[in-house]
Amino acid sequence: MSDREDTAAVAALRKILAAYEDPDMSHLAFRVHAAQIADEALGGAYKAATTDFLASLTGAALAARRCRVCGCTQNNACMTDEGPCYWIEKDLCSGCLDREDVQ
């Protein structure tokens, strides 16, 4: 790593640490912000690697996920009073959590 790259990496880490210490930033907002900083520091390489990694995960793991009660999937969520359902367990969505027929 050259001195210039080393300096850029240290600057990026300082920005990430400053964001981590911000009490008004949510966990998700911090993760997004840290990813943006890393991507800027690496000239787009972080985003490309992350996109490839997420594509490999979502292709099989999330597509195969199905609620054992109602049959909804990651790509076809059921609607609840609060909006689209989310996963409570590997095979149980939030819309079915309180149903009596949950096994």
Buried (B, 14 or more C-beta within 10 A) or exposed (E): EEEEEEEBBEEBBEBBEEBEEEEEBEEEEBEEBBBBBBBBBBEEEBBEEEEEEEEEEEEEEEEEBBBEBBEBBBEEBBEBEEEEBEBBEEEBBBBBEEEEEEE
